[in-house]
Amino acid sequence: MTLHPKVMDLVLDRVWRLLEAVGNPQNRLPPVIHIAGTNGKGSTQAMIRAGLEQGGARVHAYTSPHLARFHERIRLAGELISEDALTEVLDRCYQANGGDPITYFEITTVAGLLAFAETDADYTLLEVGLGGRLDATNVVEKPALTVITPVDLDHQKFLGDTLAQIAGEKAGIIKRGVPCIVGPQHDESMAVIEQVAGSLGAPLLAYGQHWHVSTERDRLVYQDENGLLDLPLPSLRGPHQIMNAGAAIAALRALGKDEAACEAAVTSPYWPARMERLTKGPLAELAAPAELWLDGGHNPAAGRALADTLRQQPPRPTHLICGMLNTKDIAGYLTPLAEVCESLIGVSIPDEINTIPAESTAKEAMQVGLPASTADSVDAAIRQITAHSPDARILICGSLYLAGHVMRENAV
């Protein structure tokens, strides 16, 4: 974090310089599937990986941010990178950088690409960190496939104030002649994506035009020009996961994978802190008999998706423990949740300089109609809730950084 004064600085010059210094590993990767979007990138990537691995493929995967350990960001041929391998590849990148300015995300992304290039695998899944056009992952000249999940308002400080501007940044991953899977989009976003794809001769496989997905009688029904699939519902919870599953299936079909791979994509993925039920560990035991859930969504679209997910759960008083970063639209996130939750306890995210103070979170909650108070810690918030509502549903939410803290605290 001391290598560059800015945590985020969206230019690619430093990345290209370091890639050249370490031998341009981006040119030696197994076939790349590059994934951008505002919400659903990680879930869609996890589903694609599950589908590819069902057929025996070895899959590299790069994702961010991590939750409990940095190693989660770099998965080599199906396994999280080891401590020794991570140390070695980071040391090489640090030495090759020669003391020049470079951001945390840039140097660790180059390290991931270097590890991928030097480990045999069949596919590489790259998740964009922020935006797309100027993201450090956007250095592969000819990926096998690109994917754009739903685009919504987030990171406006870096990507623009309108959906069209943000979609333009996300569409920056589209490459000449490379097929692009597109999930559900606002009309404004879709127009930009279509314009960029058209200028590059990149075939689009878009939801609502080239593929469709829905639910029918507790089954997922997917259809494209190659036929219809009748599959189980996604194991990842929430109605928004139907669309993520559709994009993953469209990607697998574009790669020539069979129905077994598509079924594995919806039944086998694990993606933590996305409406995840915590049933073991110190915090789960502290909450019992209340249900304890964890979700890392943090923007207005994520708030709407989470509210929709809660509406599908069996009736039970739901209380939020929420901590967010000061770069987020907290009112936009909490407004839909106020319709389905009983109360909120604001917490500050431990060891996070950009946390919104607990008092500010509680104040924002009350302004959108959600009764709120504060607690000094997640443990204390759980005790407050269970003292008056022992059979509650407790949902810890608002930030992946808070989710990571909870996962470390709740480690079995």
Buried (B, 14 or more C-beta within 10 A) or exposed (E): EEBBEEEBBBEBEBBBBBBEBBEBBBEEBBBBBBBBBBBBBBBBBBBBBBBBBBEEBBBBBBBBBBBBEBBBBBBBBBEBBEEEBBEBBBEBBBEBBEEEEBBBBBBBBBBBBBBBBEBEBBBBBBBBBBBBBBBBBBBBEEBBBBBBBBBBBBBEEBBBEBBBBBBBBBBBBBBEEBBBBBBBBBEBBBBBBBBBBEEBEBEBBBBEEBBBBEEEEEEBBBBBEEEEBEBEBBBBBBBBBBBBBBBBBBBBBBBEBEBEBBBBBBBBBEBBBBBBEBEEBEBBEBBEEBBBBBBBBBBBBBBBBBBBBBEEBEEBBBBBBBBBBEBBBBBBBBBBBBEBBBBBBBBBBBEBEEBBBBEBBBBBBBBBEBBBBBBEBBBBBBEBBBEEBEEBBBBBBBBBBBBBBBBEBBEE
